[in-house]
Amino acid sequence: MTDCHITVYVPGLLGPQPVLSQLSSAELPDFTVLEKALSRADIKPDPINDAYAGLFQLFGIEPDSTGDYPAAAVCQSVQQLQLDNFCLRADPVHLQADMTSAVLRGHQELRLDSDEAQQLVDSINQHLHQDGLQLVMGQPHHWYLSLPEAPGLQTSPLPSVLLQDINPHLPRGDSAADWRRLMNEVQMLLYDHPVNQQREAEGRLTVNSLWLWGGGHRPDTASVHWQQVYTDDWLFDALARFHAVASEDLPESVETVLQDCHGEVLLDIEDCLQPLRQQDPFAWVGAVEQFQNRWLQPLLEGLRKKRYQRLTLLPANGQRYQLTRHTLRRWWRRRRPLTKWVSDGA
């Protein structure tokens, strides 16, 4: 048997999904494989109970005194920007406003190219110069502010605010009013910027604001036990590379993972997360079904065939579900339906 343990970080797999119990059995796929796996697993407490915080906890990184995790410092280090002070992400976004809310749309929809991003950054810097600030572009959608000291802000991570109303997530803290004023000034500058005029004429979303988040100093490099990470998430990839852990895109099939499986292997599969944030129960059900069929079923088959030793599922709900060949043979354990495993968020 290969000396390999596979951990799957799959936030949102078990909710919270408050309307699942309201769906009829005819509206749900066959979840027998997932239900058997959960019913036969060893279930243990786990410190990860938040999807975003869990990214950092997996690599031993603690939040600062405000509760923020240093996403900016980690990403700029991987991008070799050499920003040594307190680092804050100030990413380009589009705020879609109506009478009562403003919904945030991010880089997946903006698709800024390098020339557009640089023009916007240059114009914003002309304004920020009077405040002694400078915006630095790492990638077209990764922008940074390097500050001489911590601003005393508590922010909300951009990945968690995508397609959400920003009002409950605006920066908080002693200096929040000053930063909101500055961001309002930037919004006014962006309103009629030539880049945005061109994008609007072409029917594309404009960059009409910046989102501040992920502030902190560069953390110490912790000793982590992962030998290999597979992920399609840019922040997860940056965390792996920051700790000198080999990182690759998620493969097309589990077979790729099993062929070169040694030590501690970590898969990051976040497809269940966005449907929860969008409160789309049917899309969430589809994502869970895809996880079961594309990932879980072949992983369990590999476990039965002794191709690795242990499978651990981390759904970021405060528990871990561990499976071995021995636990898979617990035929006497009654299979509980998925509705009994999924949190309703209450």
C-alpha positions in Angstrom: 0.0 0.0 0.0 1.3 3.5 -0.9 2.2 5.6 2.1 -0.1 8.4 1.2 -2.9 10.2 3.0 -5.3 12.3 1.0 -7.2 15.3 2.5 -10.0 16.9 0.6 -10.9 20.5 1.6 -14.5 20.8 0.4 -16.2 23.8 2.2 -19.9 23.9 1.7 -20.3 20.2 1.2 -22.5 19.9 4.3 -24.1 23.4 4.2 -25.3 25.4 5.8 -28.3 24.8 3.5 -31.5 25.8 5.2 -33.9 24.8 2.4 -32.6 21.2 1.8 -35.2 19.7 4.0 -37.9 21.4 2.0 -36.9 19.6 -1.2 -38.7 16.4 -2.1 -36.8 13.2 -2.7 -37.7 13.5 -6.4 -35.7 16.8 -6.6 -32.6 15.2 -5.1 -30.0 13.0 -6.9 -28.9 9.6 -5.6 -26.4 10.4 -2.8 -25.8 6.8 -1.7 -22.0 7.0 -2.1 -21.7 10.1 -0.1 -24.2 9.0 2.6 -22.4 5.7 3.1 -19.0 7.4 3.3 -20.2 9.8 6.0 -22.1 7.1 7.9 -19.0 4.8 8.1 -16.4 7.5 8.7 -14.6 8.3 12.0 -15.9 11.7 12.8 -13.6 14.0 14.9 -13.7 17.7 15.9 -11.8 20.0 13.7 -10.8 23.7 14.2 -11.9 24.8 10.8 -15.5 26.1 10.8 -15.2 28.9 8.3 -14.3 28.4 4.6 -12.1 31.4 4.2 -10.3 31.2 7.5 -9.8 27.5 6.8 -7.5 28.3 3.9 -5.0 29.9 6.3 -5.5 27.4 9.1 -4.5 24.6 6.8 -1.1 26.3 6.6 -0.8 27.3 10.2 -1.3 31.1 9.7 -3.1 33.0 12.5 -5.2 36.2 12.1 -4.0 39.5 13.4 -5.6 41.4 16.3 -8.5 42.6 14.1 -9.3 39.1 12.9 -8.0 39.7 9.4 -5.7 37.1 7.7 -2.7 38.4 5.8 -3.8 37.5 2.3 -2.1 40.6 0.8 1.3 39.9 2.4 1.2 36.3 1.3 0.2 37.0 -2.3 2.6 39.9 -2.8 5.5 37.7 -1.5 4.7 35.0 -4.0 4.5 37.6 -6.7 7.8 39.0 -5.5 6.7 42.6 -5.2 8.9 43.2 -2.2 6.4 45.2 -0.2 7.9 44.9 3.3 5.5 47.0 5.4 1.9 46.3 6.4 0.2 45.2 3.1 -3.4 45.6 2.2 -5.3 44.4 -0.9 -7.2 47.1 -2.8 -8.7 45.1 -5.6 -10.7 46.5 -8.6 -14.3 45.6 -8.4 -17.7 46.6 -9.9 -20.5 47.6 -7.5 -23.9 47.0 -8.9 -26.1 49.3 -6.9 -29.9 49.6 -6.6 -32.1 51.5 -4.1 -31.1 49.5 -1.0 -27.9 47.5 -1.8 -24.7 47.3 -3.7 -23.7 43.9 -5.0 -20.0 43.2 -5.5 -18.8 41.6 -8.7 -15.1 40.7 -9.0 -12.4 39.8 -11.4 -14.1 36.7 -12.9 -16.6 39.1 -14.5 -14.4 42.2 -15.0 -11.6 40.4 -16.9 -9.3 43.4 -16.8 -6.2 43.2 -19.1 -2.8 44.5 -18.0 -3.0 47.7 -20.0 -6.4 48.7 -18.6 -5.3 47.8 -15.1 -2.1 49.9 -15.4 -3.9 52.9 -16.7 -6.4 52.8 -13.8 -3.6 52.3 -11.2 -1.6 55.2 -12.6 -4.6 57.5 -12.4 -5.5 56.4 -8.9 -1.9 56.9 -7.7 -2.0 60.5 -8.9 -4.8 61.0 -6.4 -3.3 58.9 -3.6 0.0 60.7 -3.7 -1.4 63.5 -1.7 -2.1 61.1 1.1 1.4 59.5 0.9 0.0 56.2 -0.6 0.9 54.2 -3.6 -1.1 51.5 -5.3 0.9 48.6 -6.7 -0.3 46.1 -9.3 0.7 42.5 -8.9 -1.7 41.1 -11.5 -4.5 42.9 -13.4 -6.9 42.0 -10.6 -4.4 42.0 -7.6 -3.7 45.5 -6.4 -1.9 46.3 -3.2 -1.3 49.2 -0.7 1.9 49.2 1.3 1.3 51.1 4.6 3.9 52.2 7.2 1.8 50.8 10.0 -1.4 48.8 10.6 -4.4 51.0 9.8 -6.6 49.4 12.5 -9.1 48.2 10.0 -11.2 45.0 10.2 -12.2 44.0 6.7 -14.2 41.3 4.9 -12.3 39.0 2.5 -13.2 39.6 -1.2 -13.9 35.9 -1.9 -16.6 35.8 0.8 -18.3 39.0 -0.5 -18.6 38.1 -4.2 -22.1 38.6 -5.4 -23.2 39.8 -1.9 -24.5 43.1 -0.7 -21.5 45.0 0.6 -23.2 47.0 3.3 -22.8 44.5 6.1 -19.2 43.9 5.0 -17.7 47.5 4.8 -14.4 48.1 6.7 -14.8 48.6 10.4 -12.4 50.0 13.0 -11.1 53.3 14.4 -9.9 54.6 10.9 -12.8 53.1 8.9 -14.4 56.5 8.3 -11.2 57.9 6.8 -10.8 54.9 4.5 -14.4 55.1 3.4 -13.9 58.7 2.5 -10.8 57.9 0.5 -12.6 55.1 -1.4 -15.5 57.4 -2.2 -13.0 59.8 -3.7 -11.5 56.9 -5.8 -15.0 56.0 -6.9 -15.6 59.5 -8.2 -12.3 59.4 -10.1 -13.2 56.1 -11.7 -16.7 57.2 -12.7 -15.6 58.9 -16.0 -12.2 57.4 -16.5 -11.4 56.7 -20.2 -10.9 53.0 -19.5 -14.3 52.7 -18.1 -15.9 54.8 -20.8 -14.4 52.4 -23.4 -15.5 49.4 -21.4 -19.0 50.7 -21.1 -19.2 51.5 -24.8 -18.3 47.8 -25.4 -20.9 46.5 -23.0 -18.4 45.4 -20.4 -18.5 45.9 -16.6 -16.7 49.0 -15.4 -14.2 49.2 -12.5 -16.1 51.6 -10.2 -14.6 50.9 -6.8 -11.8 49.2 -4.9 -12.3 46.5 -2.2 -10.0 46.7 0.8 -9.2 43.4 2.5 -6.6 40.9 3.6 -4.3 43.3 5.5 -1.4 42.2 7.5 2.4 41.8 7.8 4.3 39.0 6.1 3.8 35.9 8.3 6.6 33.6 9.3 6.8 30.5 7.1 5.3 27.7 9.2 6.3 24.1 9.0 3.5 22.3 7.1 3.1 18.6 6.4 1.7 18.8 2.9 3.8 17.4 0.1 1.4 18.2 -2.7 -1.5 20.6 -3.2 -4.1 20.5 -6.0 -6.3 23.6 -6.4 -7.9 26.0 -8.9 -8.1 28.8 -6.3 -5.4 31.5 -6.7 -5.2 32.2 -2.9 -4.9 28.6 -2.0 -2.2 28.3 -4.6 -0.4 31.3 -3.2 -0.5 29.9 0.3 1.0 26.6 -0.9 3.8 28.4 -2.8 4.5 30.7 0.1 5.3 27.5 2.1 7.3 26.0 -0.7 4.7 23.2 -1.2 4.2 21.9 -4.8 0.9 23.2 -6.2 -0.9 22.2 -9.4 -4.3 22.8 -10.9 -7.0 20.3 -10.1 -6.6 17.4 -12.6 -9.3 16.1 -14.9 -9.5 12.9 -12.9 -8.6 11.4 -9.6 -6.3 8.9 -11.4 -3.8 11.7 -11.8 -3.7 12.2 -8.1 -3.4 8.4 -7.3 -0.6 7.8 -9.8 1.8 10.1 -8.0 0.4 9.8 -4.4 2.9 10.0 -1.6 3.0 11.7 1.8 0.3 14.2 2.7 -1.7 15.3 -0.4 -4.3 18.1 -0.2 -7.1 18.7 -2.7 -9.0 22.0 -2.6 -12.5 21.6 -4.1 -14.7 24.7 -3.6 -17.5 24.1 -6.1 -20.1 23.8 -3.3 -19.3 27.2 -1.8 -20.6 29.8 -4.3 -24.1 28.3 -4.7 -24.4 28.6 -0.9 -23.4 32.3 -1.0 -25.8 32.9 -3.8 -28.5 31.0 -1.9 -29.2 28.8 -4.9 -30.1 25.4 -3.4 -30.5 23.6 -6.8 -27.0 24.7 -7.9 -25.6 23.5 -4.5 -27.3 20.1 -5.0 -25.7 19.9 -8.4 -22.3 20.8 -7.0 -22.6 18.1 -4.3 -23.6 15.5 -6.8 -20.6 16.5 -9.0 -18.3 16.1 -6.0 -19.7 12.7 -5.2 -19.4 11.4 -8.8 -16.2 13.1 -10.0 -14.1 13.0 -6.8 -15.5 11.0 -3.9 -16.4 7.8 -5.8 -13.0 7.2 -7.5 -11.2 8.3 -4.3 -13.1 5.6 -2.3 -12.4 3.0 -5.1 -8.7 3.8 -4.8 -8.9 3.4 -1.0 -10.5 0.0 -1.4 -7.7 -1.1 -3.8 -5.0 0.0 -1.3 -3.6 2.7 -3.5 -3.4 5.0 -0.5 -4.0 4.7 3.2 -6.5 7.3 4.4 -9.0 9.8 3.1 -10.1 12.8 5.2 -13.0 15.1 4.2 -12.9 18.7 5.6 -16.2 20.5 4.9 -15.2 23.5 7.1 -18.1 22.7 9.6 -16.0 22.0 12.7 -15.6 18.3 12.0 -13.4 16.0 9.9 -14.5 12.7 8.4 -11.8 10.1 8.1 -12.0 6.9 6.1 -9.8 3.9 5.7 -10.3 0.4 4.2 -11.3 -0.7 7.6 -14.0 1.9 8.1 -15.4 1.3 4.6 -16.3 -2.2 5.7 -18.6 -1.0 8.5 -21.7 -2.4 6.8 -23.7 -2.6 10.0 -23.8 1.2 10.3 -27.1 2.5 9.0 -26.9 4.9 6.1 -28.2 8.3 7.1 -29.7 10.5 4.4 -27.9 13.6 3.4 -30.6 15.8 4.9 -29.4 14.5 8.3 -25.8 15.5 7.7 -26.3 19.0 6.3 -26.5 21.9 8.6 -29.5 24.3 8.2 -27.4 27.2 9.5 -29.7 27.7 12.5 
